[in-house]
């Protein structure tokens, strides 16, 4: 059997080491450019999520006050069993409760409606009118203020 030049050719496909290194360098550059914007996107999403949760709890408190025809309040709470006035802001959580004497304090005769847990993914969450807010039996707010 005689071997002839060019009689059998193999088509070898694949990537060479330089091609692979260039692809890795391009991918690394793209990831490093997009990472800061991804952090910003996640931070914006956390703020939006917390805002929606706060809005939902305010609407829950107002609708419960109208339904029960009695006051319902919100206060800062890290446990859901008592109001804590010395917390720096509302990120530690808050509780919605029926406030029979409308004093803004979760007493033993008040009923917890819902507890909203810790929100540490945002920098701060504070209300400019103190530590509690509430709605009377007709759904009117006890104070007007804003969350920041």
Secondary structure, DSSP 8 states (H G I E B T S, - for coil): ----TTSS-----S--HHHHHHHHHHHHHHHHHHHHHHHHHHHHHHHHHHHHHHHHHHHHHHHHHHHHTS-EEEEE-SSSSS--TT-SSGGG-EEEEE-TT-SSS--TTS-EEEEE---TTSS---BTT-SEEEE-TTS-BSS---B-
